[in-house]
Amino acid sequence: MSYVTPVMTLSTAVLSLIFDPWHEFRHTNYFDTSWHIARSCFLMLFGGTLAFFMVLTEYILVSITSAVTVTIAGVVKEAVTILVAVFYFHDDFTWMKGFGLMTIMFGVSLFNWYKYDKIHKGSTSEDETAGSPLGNAGTKYVILEEMEDQDHGP
């Protein structure tokens, strides 16, 4: 994250300078007064902070759970983003957005049904999962601080 974030920031800034219509900022209600400028900057800073903590949480979740679970959570986040855009920012709710939401709900429901069915039937034996790279249930994650303590032990 510490290496990728600066590169993403610079590339996004360059692409924004090239493609975004910066001349239209003078004519928008978000930047016409000092109060609106401060409010817009606060909202952008708040959104950036939320995005940072979301990426940090995703990193922690992937290290604890599986990437599939985090992917499903990301899909649900996209559905919430669409709903916020429609209800708060008054975006048009097109048939494409509706189809996307229905697809998301169907996919998440299938995943939850699969996980419930797997838990209900009981976990598979280690013999069945040992040969599968995706099904290794015995994998443990090691915290680096604990490894350093073990290296300097007695």
C-alpha positions as CSV (number, residue, x, y, z in Angstrom):
1,M,0.0,0.0,0.0
2,S,2.8,2.4,0.8
3,Y,4.3,1.9,-2.7
4,V,1.1,1.8,-4.8
5,T,-0.7,4.7,-3.2
6,P,1.8,7.5,-4.3
7,V,1.9,6.0,-7.9
8,M,-2.0,5.9,-8.0
9,T,-2.1,9.5,-6.7
10,L,0.2,10.9,-9.3
11,S,-1.3,9.0,-12.2
12,T,-4.8,10.0,-11.1
13,A,-3.7,13.7,-10.8
14,V,-2.1,13.6,-14.3
15,L,-5.1,12.0,-15.9
16,S,-7.4,14.5,-14.1
17,L,-5.4,17.4,-15.4
18,I,-5.6,16.0,-19.0
19,F,-9.2,14.8,-19.2
20,D,-11.3,16.6,-16.6
21,P,-13.1,19.9,-17.6
22,W,-11.3,22.2,-15.1
23,H,-12.8,25.3,-16.7
24,E,-16.3,24.2,-15.6
25,F,-15.4,24.6,-11.9
26,R,-16.1,28.4,-12.0
27,H,-19.7,27.7,-13.1
28,T,-20.6,25.0,-10.5
29,N,-22.3,25.6,-7.2
30,Y,-19.7,23.4,-5.4
31,F,-16.9,26.0,-5.8
32,D,-18.6,29.4,-6.2
33,T,-18.2,30.7,-2.6
34,S,-15.5,30.1,0.1
35,W,-18.0,28.2,2.2
36,H,-18.8,25.9,-0.7
37,I,-15.1,25.4,-1.5
38,A,-14.4,24.5,2.2
39,R,-17.4,22.2,2.3
40,S,-16.4,20.5,-1.0
41,C,-12.8,20.0,0.2
42,F,-14.0,18.6,3.5
43,L,-16.3,16.1,1.7
44,M,-13.4,15.1,-0.6
45,L,-11.1,14.6,2.3
46,F,-13.7,12.7,4.2
47,G,-14.3,10.4,1.1
48,G,-10.6,9.9,0.7
49,T,-10.2,9.0,4.4
50,L,-13.0,6.5,4.0
51,A,-11.4,5.0,0.9
52,F,-8.1,4.7,2.7
53,F,-9.6,2.8,5.6
54,M,-11.7,0.7,3.3
55,V,-8.5,-0.4,1.5
56,L,-6.7,-1.0,4.8
57,T,-9.7,-3.1,6.0
58,E,-9.7,-5.0,2.8
59,Y,-6.0,-5.9,3.3
60,I,-6.7,-7.1,6.8
61,L,-9.8,-9.1,5.7
62,V,-7.9,-10.8,2.9
63,S,-5.1,-11.8,5.4
64,I,-7.8,-13.2,7.8
65,T,-10.4,-14.6,5.5
66,S,-10.4,-15.5,1.8
67,A,-10.2,-13.2,-1.2
68,V,-13.6,-14.5,-2.4
69,T,-15.3,-13.2,0.7
70,V,-13.7,-9.8,0.3
71,T,-14.7,-9.8,-3.4
72,I,-18.3,-10.4,-2.4
73,A,-18.1,-7.6,0.1
74,G,-16.7,-5.4,-2.7
75,V,-19.7,-6.3,-4.9
76,V,-22.1,-5.3,-2.1
77,K,-20.2,-2.0,-1.7
78,E,-20.8,-1.3,-5.4
79,A,-24.5,-1.9,-4.9
80,V,-24.5,0.6,-2.0
81,T,-22.6,3.1,-4.2
82,I,-25.3,2.8,-6.9
83,L,-28.0,3.3,-4.3
84,V,-26.3,6.3,-2.7
85,A,-25.8,7.8,-6.2
86,V,-29.5,7.4,-7.0
87,F,-31.0,8.5,-3.7
88,Y,-28.5,11.1,-2.5
89,F,-27.1,12.5,-5.7
90,H,-30.3,12.0,-7.7
91,D,-28.6,10.1,-10.6
92,D,-30.9,8.5,-13.1
93,F,-31.8,4.9,-12.2
94,T,-31.5,3.2,-15.6
95,W,-32.4,-0.3,-16.6
96,M,-28.7,-1.1,-16.7
97,K,-28.2,-0.1,-13.0
98,G,-31.3,-2.1,-12.1
99,F,-30.0,-5.1,-14.0
100,G,-26.7,-4.7,-12.2
101,L,-28.3,-4.5,-8.8
102,M,-30.4,-7.6,-9.5
103,T,-27.2,-9.5,-10.7
104,I,-25.4,-8.4,-7.5
105,M,-28.2,-9.5,-5.3
106,F,-28.5,-12.8,-7.1
107,G,-24.7,-13.5,-6.9
108,V,-24.4,-12.6,-3.3
109,S,-27.4,-14.7,-2.4
110,L,-25.9,-17.7,-4.3
111,F,-22.6,-17.2,-2.4
112,N,-24.3,-16.9,1.0
113,W,-26.4,-20.0,0.2
114,Y,-23.2,-21.9,-0.8
115,K,-21.4,-20.8,2.4
116,Y,-24.5,-21.7,4.6
117,D,-24.8,-25.1,2.9
118,K,-21.1,-25.7,3.4
119,I,-21.3,-24.8,7.1
120,H,-24.5,-26.8,7.6
121,K,-23.1,-29.9,6.1
122,G,-19.9,-29.5,8.1
123,S,-16.4,-28.7,6.9
124,T,-14.7,-31.2,4.6
125,S,-12.0,-33.4,5.9
126,E,-8.4,-32.4,5.6
127,D,-7.8,-35.3,3.2
128,E,-10.1,-33.8,0.7
129,T,-8.8,-30.3,1.0
130,A,-5.1,-31.1,1.2
131,G,-4.7,-31.6,-2.6
132,S,-6.6,-28.4,-3.4
133,P,-4.8,-25.1,-3.4
134,L,-8.0,-23.3,-2.7
135,G,-9.3,-25.6,0.0
136,N,-6.4,-25.7,2.4
137,A,-8.4,-25.1,5.6
138,G,-5.3,-25.5,7.8
139,T,-3.5,-22.5,6.6
140,K,-2.5,-20.1,9.4
141,Y,-1.4,-16.5,9.0
142,V,1.7,-15.5,11.0
143,I,1.9,-12.0,12.3
144,L,5.3,-10.5,11.6
145,E,5.8,-9.1,15.1
146,E,5.5,-12.6,16.5
147,M,8.1,-13.9,14.1
148,E,10.6,-11.2,15.2
149,D,10.0,-12.1,18.9
150,Q,10.8,-15.8,18.0
151,D,14.0,-14.8,16.2
152,H,15.4,-13.0,19.2
153,G,14.2,-15.6,21.7
154,P,16.4,-17.7,24.1
